[in-house]
């Protein structure tokens, strides 16, 4: 492409150092492409430089992500239950006879197993559907409880009828009417006791699971010794195990139904689909029964084939493996709840869950390769001889099982229930079938090899099927999602990933710029907090003590001081100053002036540019627009304001070569020689030429109304005021440094829609743009506010060709701006692969053809 090649020689390597106001600043305004800022949530007020503390060692994702918080809560519950369970049986061995322990343990295990059968797999159903159905979730939880209680009574009654014939040692359960009633009632209550954990997970409140279960375990242990000392036998174990359950069922469900259930909002009525629930329930039940059979039959096969003595080490390693298995399954359960609640973020959530469950298990594999023998030696020298090798194999298997658990959660969220059943049935058949053969050939370790083989075969099979059947969401996309998850979660641990807070200036440093405001009270202002602005600018919040206690933390903010100490930041501030002057001087924009920030002072000295704005009205868009209804109102308000800005300043013009060179060819040329790209130079050049050619076909010689745009429209640059209920009103618009006067209509709205999708999905820019180029259609709610400001049925947001062109234009200006300064730390190899290469791959495969 001749135009693209010619523009390569014109790409500046660096922004000029100082830009004077006036003509030079206007030239910078028209030559510099607008960009979207997505790398943060805006300035975070802070009191200057803070001391380092232990929280800086914890990845921010762990502190903020409900996925990880709930997942690790369930993992902690499993770990604490295992430790306290060992403590319970240790005390039982001290104070109870062996006969009492054997009989009491058999009875409690029977109660748990019968309850598991009677729960009818409602646990997964609650986790999947409770997050989606709003205030109907209470009825679904009660329905699950009631059905399971009825099933428990039937299952327990049938068991008592046949227990004498098959398990004569448990005929103590039929000695009296009181024992029979206690047993049946306990099985029923235990079903609710188990299902309430799933209800908490579905409500995304899994943090209460380890709290309630730990207190229950402590109470159970505290009851055991007094009951044993008064002379009870198996009853001491059975009563201490089951008596506290009713209290915890009442307490936890009081918490659920009074405080945790959604008070309003019916949820999406399309998601309360009884047929979908029945389909989920049926296939999931088949899969769960298969896994229950596999877990139960595994130790029995080893016992029958090698004998009790030889299988002892296997049973210990198997018990440890079941605990490790819960690491992946617990994170998968949390993923199911989060994914059902927010399906738009499923890929990002799945990547986070995979990283934060697989990484700890990989670390455990390394430890077990070295310390498996000492771990098994705790149980005796005989256990360590063969048990160490079995434990190593099972530890590796736990890593694969964690990956498989993530897939099963994705499949349940997506409704691929036949796939769920097929995977779990295949696991059962492969593990038990291969185990029966390998145990005869290798001994007990053969069953460990069988489980590892079954997990690997099923997992690899899923990967092959996914690659063959789904070309769009390829291994490349999932690899990038995992890489972003690693970067996001581990970034705060690295020196380059920690946020550096600017040092607050002292009163003496502020005097020169405060004196330019012409406001006598300005000399009372002091620096309250600091943050980071666009293009490397620093932001200082200025104000004084609030005498009436109105302001948060006792301070009242009056102004914002922006400072630039490098050429890129200085160029941005000069453009912003000049743009605001031009906009305020335009008589056509009188109705929009209240939305613009007011400049109080501008100072240039020693290569430093400073400008002070009055504190704008309204609340931050990211913070205020948290509910879907408010978000729709806010986005519609912003789109209407930008449409008005453009309409008032636009004129009908034919797109010529000059415009096309400025808006397309010049920024595209900046992407030809990116360092860190994984695409070959030849392939990148070919893809860029295809992109430019497609843009040329759409834009060139087209009649368009060209006018002012903001160029950086996203929620953190918008301020809103509340109007009652869910209504909001646009109060002000910040960050005008990337505004331009010759933008096509819809540029701002398209940028805002992309930014909103990025915020909702936590996908990078390249992922959102690639999806839109592949499938150029807006969601129903997006179309509503995008076209709300126009009555024309031919609005660009309704046309496939126009969507691809506009999305491509927004993407081009975003990535070309970021890559223009090679010294910026945010332009990493991962950033280039995710946001540049990812889109060019779609373009080169004609997925983004216009």
BELRA-V614908 format. One record per backbone hydrogen bond with DSSP energy under -0.5 kcal/mol. CO is the residue of the C=O (numbers start at 0). NH is the residue of the N-H. If there is no record, write none. Layout:
# BELRA-V614908
co=CO nh=NH
co=CO nh=NH
This chain:
# BELRA-V614908
co=0 nh=4
co=1 nh=5
co=2 nh=6
co=3 nh=7
co=4 nh=7
co=4 nh=8
co=5 nh=8
co=6 nh=9
co=6 nh=10
co=7 nh=10
co=17 nh=19
co=19 nh=24
co=20 nh=23
co=21 nh=25
co=22 nh=26
co=23 nh=27
co=24 nh=28
co=25 nh=29
co=26 nh=30
co=27 nh=31
co=30 nh=32
co=35 nh=37
co=42 nh=44
co=45 nh=47
co=45 nh=529
co=52 nh=55
co=53 nh=56
co=54 nh=57
co=56 nh=58
co=58 nh=61
co=58 nh=62
co=59 nh=63
co=60 nh=64
co=63 nh=65
co=64 nh=68
co=65 nh=69
co=66 nh=70
co=67 nh=71
co=68 nh=72
co=69 nh=73
co=70 nh=74
co=71 nh=75
co=72 nh=76
co=73 nh=77
co=74 nh=78
co=75 nh=79
co=76 nh=80
co=77 nh=81
co=78 nh=82
co=79 nh=83
co=80 nh=84
co=81 nh=85
co=82 nh=86
co=83 nh=87
co=84 nh=88
co=85 nh=89
co=86 nh=90
co=87 nh=91
co=88 nh=92
co=89 nh=93
co=90 nh=94
co=91 nh=95
co=96 nh=100
co=97 nh=101
co=98 nh=102
co=99 nh=103
co=100 nh=104
co=101 nh=105
co=102 nh=106
co=103 nh=107
co=104 nh=108
co=105 nh=109
co=106 nh=110
co=107 nh=111
co=108 nh=112
co=109 nh=113
co=110 nh=114
co=111 nh=115
co=112 nh=116
co=113 nh=117
co=114 nh=118
co=116 nh=119
co=118 nh=121
co=120 nh=124
co=121 nh=125
co=122 nh=126
co=123 nh=127
co=124 nh=128
co=125 nh=129
co=128 nh=131
co=128 nh=132
co=129 nh=132
co=131 nh=267
co=132 nh=135
co=133 nh=136
co=135 nh=139
co=136 nh=140
co=137 nh=141
co=138 nh=142
co=139 nh=143
co=140 nh=144
co=141 nh=145
co=142 nh=146
co=143 nh=147
co=144 nh=148
co=145 nh=149
co=146 nh=150
co=147 nh=151
co=148 nh=152
co=149 nh=153
co=150 nh=154
co=151 nh=155
co=152 nh=156
co=153 nh=157
co=154 nh=158
co=155 nh=159
co=156 nh=160
co=157 nh=161
co=158 nh=161
co=158 nh=162
co=161 nh=164
co=161 nh=165
co=162 nh=166
co=166 nh=169
co=167 nh=170
co=169 nh=172
co=170 nh=173
co=171 nh=174
co=175 nh=179
co=176 nh=180
co=177 nh=181
co=178 nh=182
co=179 nh=183
co=180 nh=184
co=181 nh=185
co=182 nh=186
co=183 nh=187
co=184 nh=188
co=185 nh=189
co=186 nh=190
co=187 nh=191
co=188 nh=192
co=189 nh=193
co=190 nh=194
co=191 nh=195
co=193 nh=196
co=193 nh=197
co=194 nh=198
co=195 nh=199
co=196 nh=200
co=197 nh=201
co=198 nh=202
co=199 nh=204
co=200 nh=203
co=204 nh=207
co=205 nh=208
co=205 nh=209
co=206 nh=210
co=207 nh=211
co=208 nh=212
co=209 nh=213
co=210 nh=214
co=211 nh=215
co=212 nh=216
co=213 nh=217
co=214 nh=218
co=215 nh=219
co=216 nh=220
co=217 nh=221
co=218 nh=222
co=219 nh=223
co=220 nh=224
co=221 nh=225
co=222 nh=226
co=223 nh=227
co=224 nh=228
co=225 nh=229
co=226 nh=231
co=227 nh=230
co=232 nh=235
co=232 nh=236
co=233 nh=237
co=234 nh=238
co=235 nh=239
co=236 nh=240
co=237 nh=241
co=238 nh=242
co=241 nh=244
co=241 nh=245
co=242 nh=245
co=243 nh=247
co=244 nh=248
co=245 nh=249
co=246 nh=250
co=247 nh=251
co=248 nh=252
co=249 nh=253
co=250 nh=254
co=251 nh=255
co=252 nh=256
co=253 nh=257
co=254 nh=258
co=254 nh=259
co=255 nh=259
co=255 nh=260
co=264 nh=134
co=266 nh=268
co=267 nh=270
co=267 nh=271
co=268 nh=271
co=270 nh=272
co=271 nh=273
co=272 nh=276
co=273 nh=277
co=274 nh=278
co=275 nh=279
co=276 nh=280
co=277 nh=281
co=278 nh=282
co=279 nh=283
co=280 nh=284
co=281 nh=285
co=282 nh=286
co=283 nh=287
co=284 nh=288
co=285 nh=289
co=286 nh=290
co=287 nh=291
co=288 nh=292
co=289 nh=293
co=290 nh=294
co=291 nh=295
co=292 nh=296
co=293 nh=297
co=294 nh=298
co=295 nh=299
co=296 nh=300
co=297 nh=301
co=298 nh=302
co=299 nh=303
co=300 nh=304
co=301 nh=305
co=301 nh=306
co=302 nh=306
co=306 nh=310
co=307 nh=311
co=308 nh=311
co=310 nh=314
co=311 nh=315
co=312 nh=316
co=313 nh=317
co=314 nh=318
co=315 nh=319
co=316 nh=320
co=317 nh=321
co=318 nh=322
co=319 nh=323
co=320 nh=324
co=321 nh=325
co=323 nh=326
co=323 nh=327
co=324 nh=328
co=325 nh=329
co=326 nh=330
co=327 nh=331
co=328 nh=332
co=329 nh=333
co=330 nh=334
co=331 nh=335
co=332 nh=336
co=333 nh=337
co=334 nh=338
co=335 nh=339
co=336 nh=340
co=337 nh=341
co=341 nh=344
co=342 nh=345
co=344 nh=348
co=345 nh=349
co=346 nh=350
co=347 nh=351
co=348 nh=352
co=349 nh=353
co=350 nh=354
co=351 nh=355
co=352 nh=356
co=353 nh=357
co=354 nh=358
co=356 nh=360
co=357 nh=361
co=358 nh=362
co=359 nh=363
co=360 nh=364
co=361 nh=365
co=362 nh=366
co=363 nh=367
co=364 nh=368
co=365 nh=369
co=366 nh=369
co=366 nh=370
co=367 nh=371
co=370 nh=374
co=371 nh=375
co=372 nh=376
co=373 nh=377
co=374 nh=377
co=375 nh=378
co=376 nh=379
co=379 nh=382
co=379 nh=383
co=380 nh=384
co=381 nh=385
co=382 nh=386
co=383 nh=387
co=385 nh=389
co=386 nh=390
co=387 nh=391
co=388 nh=392
co=389 nh=393
co=390 nh=394
co=391 nh=395
co=392 nh=396
co=393 nh=397
co=394 nh=398
co=395 nh=398
co=395 nh=399
co=396 nh=400
co=397 nh=401
co=398 nh=402
co=399 nh=403
co=400 nh=404
co=401 nh=405
co=402 nh=406
co=403 nh=407
co=404 nh=408
co=405 nh=409
co=406 nh=410
co=407 nh=411
co=408 nh=412
co=409 nh=413
co=410 nh=414
co=410 nh=415
co=414 nh=416
co=415 nh=419
co=416 nh=420
co=417 nh=421
co=418 nh=422
co=419 nh=423
co=420 nh=424
co=421 nh=425
co=422 nh=426
co=423 nh=427
co=424 nh=428
co=425 nh=429
co=426 nh=430
co=427 nh=431
co=428 nh=432
co=429 nh=433
co=430 nh=434
co=431 nh=435
co=432 nh=436
co=433 nh=437
co=434 nh=438
co=435 nh=439
co=436 nh=440
co=437 nh=441
co=437 nh=442
co=438 nh=442
co=442 nh=445
co=443 nh=446
co=443 nh=447
co=444 nh=448
co=445 nh=449
co=446 nh=450
co=447 nh=451
co=448 nh=452
co=449 nh=453
co=450 nh=454
co=451 nh=455
co=452 nh=456
co=453 nh=457
co=454 nh=458
co=455 nh=459
co=456 nh=460
co=457 nh=461
co=458 nh=462
co=459 nh=463
co=460 nh=464
co=461 nh=465
co=462 nh=466
co=463 nh=467
co=464 nh=468
co=465 nh=469
co=471 nh=473
co=473 nh=477
co=474 nh=478
co=475 nh=479
co=476 nh=480
co=477 nh=481
co=478 nh=482
co=479 nh=483
co=480 nh=484
co=481 nh=485
co=482 nh=486
co=483 nh=487
co=484 nh=488
co=485 nh=489
co=486 nh=490
co=489 nh=492
co=489 nh=493
co=490 nh=493
co=490 nh=496
co=493 nh=496
co=493 nh=497
co=494 nh=497
co=498 nh=500
co=505 nh=509
co=506 nh=510
co=507 nh=510
co=509 nh=513
co=510 nh=514
co=511 nh=515
co=512 nh=515
co=513 nh=516
co=517 nh=519
co=518 nh=521
co=519 nh=522
co=520 nh=523
co=521 nh=524
co=525 nh=542
co=528 nh=540
co=530 nh=538
co=532 nh=535
co=533 nh=536
co=536 nh=532
co=537 nh=562
co=538 nh=530
co=539 nh=541
co=539 nh=560
co=540 nh=527
co=540 nh=528
co=541 nh=557
co=541 nh=558
co=542 nh=525
co=543 nh=555
co=544 nh=546
co=545 nh=548
co=550 nh=553
co=551 nh=554
co=553 nh=545
co=554 nh=556
co=555 nh=543
co=557 nh=614
co=558 nh=541
co=559 nh=561
co=559 nh=612
co=560 nh=539
co=561 nh=610
co=562 nh=537
co=563 nh=608
co=565 nh=569
co=566 nh=570
co=567 nh=571
co=568 nh=572
co=569 nh=573
co=570 nh=574
co=571 nh=575
co=572 nh=576
co=573 nh=577
co=574 nh=578
co=575 nh=579
co=576 nh=580
co=577 nh=581
co=578 nh=582
co=579 nh=583
co=580 nh=584
co=581 nh=585
co=582 nh=585
co=584 nh=586
co=585 nh=588
co=586 nh=589
co=588 nh=591
co=588 nh=592
co=589 nh=592
co=591 nh=594
co=592 nh=595
co=594 nh=732
co=597 nh=613
co=600 nh=611
co=602 nh=609
co=604 nh=607
co=607 nh=604
co=608 nh=563
co=609 nh=602
co=610 nh=561
co=611 nh=599
co=611 nh=600
co=612 nh=559
co=618 nh=719
co=619 nh=623
co=620 nh=624
co=623 nh=625
co=626 nh=630
co=627 nh=631
co=628 nh=632
co=629 nh=633
co=630 nh=634
co=631 nh=635
co=632 nh=636
co=633 nh=637
co=634 nh=638
co=635 nh=639
co=636 nh=640
co=637 nh=641
co=638 nh=642
co=639 nh=643
co=640 nh=644
co=641 nh=645
co=642 nh=646
co=643 nh=647
co=644 nh=648
co=645 nh=648
co=645 nh=649
co=650 nh=705
co=652 nh=703
co=654 nh=700
co=655 nh=659
co=656 nh=660
co=657 nh=661
co=658 nh=662
co=659 nh=663
co=659 nh=664
co=660 nh=665
co=663 nh=667
co=664 nh=668
co=665 nh=669
co=667 nh=670
co=668 nh=671
co=670 nh=673
co=673 nh=676
co=679 nh=683
co=680 nh=684
co=681 nh=685
co=682 nh=686
co=683 nh=687
co=684 nh=688
co=685 nh=689
co=686 nh=690
co=687 nh=691
co=688 nh=692
co=689 nh=693
co=690 nh=694
co=691 nh=695
co=692 nh=696
co=693 nh=697
co=694 nh=698
co=695 nh=699
co=698 nh=701
co=701 nh=654
co=701 nh=703
co=703 nh=652
co=703 nh=705
co=704 nh=744
co=705 nh=650
co=706 nh=742
co=708 nh=739
co=711 nh=713
co=713 nh=716
co=714 nh=620
co=714 nh=717
co=716 nh=733
co=717 nh=620
co=718 nh=730
co=718 nh=731
co=719 nh=618
co=720 nh=728
co=723 nh=726
co=726 nh=722
co=728 nh=720
co=731 nh=718
co=732 nh=596
co=735 nh=738
co=739 nh=708
co=742 nh=706
co=743 nh=746
co=745 nh=749
co=746 nh=750
co=747 nh=751
co=748 nh=752
co=749 nh=753
co=750 nh=754
co=751 nh=755
co=752 nh=756
co=753 nh=757
co=754 nh=758
co=755 nh=759
co=756 nh=760
co=757 nh=761
co=763 nh=767
co=764 nh=768
co=765 nh=769
co=766 nh=770
co=767 nh=771
co=768 nh=772
co=769 nh=773
co=770 nh=774
co=774 nh=776
co=778 nh=782
co=779 nh=783
co=780 nh=784
co=781 nh=785
co=782 nh=786
co=786 nh=789
co=791 nh=794
co=794 nh=797
co=795 nh=798
co=797 nh=799
co=798 nh=802
co=799 nh=803
co=800 nh=804
co=801 nh=805
co=802 nh=806
co=803 nh=807
co=804 nh=808
co=805 nh=809
co=806 nh=810
co=807 nh=811
co=808 nh=812
co=809 nh=813
co=810 nh=814
co=811 nh=815
co=812 nh=816
co=813 nh=817
co=814 nh=818
co=815 nh=819
co=816 nh=819
co=816 nh=820
co=819 nh=821
co=820 nh=823
co=823 nh=826
co=825 nh=827
co=827 nh=831
co=828 nh=832
co=829 nh=833
co=830 nh=834
co=831 nh=835
co=831 nh=836
co=832 nh=837
co=835 nh=839
co=836 nh=840
co=837 nh=841
co=838 nh=842
co=839 nh=843
co=840 nh=844
co=841 nh=846
co=841 nh=847
co=842 nh=845
co=845 nh=848
